Amino acid sequence: MLSFYVTNVVGETEIFGVYGILRYSWVMWLFIPIGVFSIIIGIILKRNNQKYKKNLIIAYICLPLIVIFGSYRFLFNDVVSYDNTSYLASVETKINIVLPKDIKAATEEQNNYRISYVISYVKVFDSEDNIAFKNDIEVNSLWRKELSTKIKNLLPFGIKEETKLYDCYVFYNVTKNEYNNYPSDGKHECVFLAYNYKLQKLMILDNFVVDLN
């Protein structure tokens, strides 16, 4: 359906994934008039004894889907937050690494019986801000171009698989105040950053507890 395609493009799924679709799911409502128009055409065709079932069937199937999926932005409003700059500023302070300011972001708190963490996907919009951030990465020894297998295996499964899409990384152990070191035995609160130069995409994994007991 065209409405899903437009939402996918506007939501920049290559950056934000499903969070981008959720953010702009309301765009689907803009296509409601097309469905209504299809019903009207079907009724007119029926009155003129012409083929009409195709118009009505498509409209009756698509309209409810558009209404339901279009409401997802509001149904998940308490689950996913967008452009929460105050939260990102707190992360910046925690890890002592300067982050871009002109950004677009989606943040979700994952919390289940096995694991909990906060995941953010950030796009750097301003080209000068992106260049400055990239230059800072190049001279900041905390950023690493390679992620060790041991540290990668500490990450949640989905995040671990995603790391191959990024160019540089920071693993910060909040508990020990250490960067890019594999933790010792015990529980450690950690923050993980990954950046993709081409997409200007930053991933932030925060409040992630590594338990090596």
C-alpha positions, 0 to 999 in steps of 0.5 A, a space after each residue: 500500500 502506498 500509505 505504508 511506503 510513504 510512512 516508511 520513507 518519511 520515517 527514515 527506517 534506515 535510521 530509526 527502524 520501526 520507531 520511525 514508522 511509529 513516529 509517522 504512522 499518522 501519515 496513513 490517515 492522509 490516505 483515508 479520503 482515497 478509501 472513502 472516494 473508492 467507496 463512493 465510486 463503487 456505489 455510483 458504479 453499482 447504481 449504474 449496473 457496472 462492476 463495483 465490487 473491486 472498489 468496495 472490497 479494496 476500500 473495506 479492507 484498506 480503510 480499517 487498516 489505515 485507521 488502525 495503523 495510523 493510530 500507532 503513533 498515539 498508542 505507543 506514545 508512552 513507550 517511545 519518546 522522540 527528540 528527548 534532548 534532555 535525556 541525551 544530555 544526561 548520557 553525554 554527561 555520564 560518558 564524558 563524550 560530546 554528542 551532536 546537538 542538532 539531532 533527531 532521535 527515538 528512544 525506548 526503554 526495554 524492560 522485561 524479565 530477562 534484560 532491561 536497557 534504554 536504546 536510542 537511535 539518533 540522526 545528526 542533521 546539521 552537516 557542520 555538526 556531523 563533520 565536527 562530531 566525525 573529527 572529534 571521533 577521529 582524534 578521541 582515543 575513546 572511540 574504537 574502529 574495532 569492537 572486540 568479540 568479547 565486548 560484543 557478546 555482552 550486548 543484547 542479541 539484537 544490538 550485537 547483530 546490529 553492530 556490524 552496520 557501524 564504523 566506530 564504537 565506545 563501550 563505557 563501564 559506568 561502575 568502574 569508570 573504564 572505557 573499552 575494557 572487558 568487565 571483571 566479575 560482578 555487575 556493571 552498569 554500562 553504556 555503549 555507543 556506535 556511529 555510522 558515518 555515511 548515515 550520520 546515525 548514532 546508536 546509544 545503549 544506556 542503563 545496560 547491566 552486565 552480570 558476570 557473576 
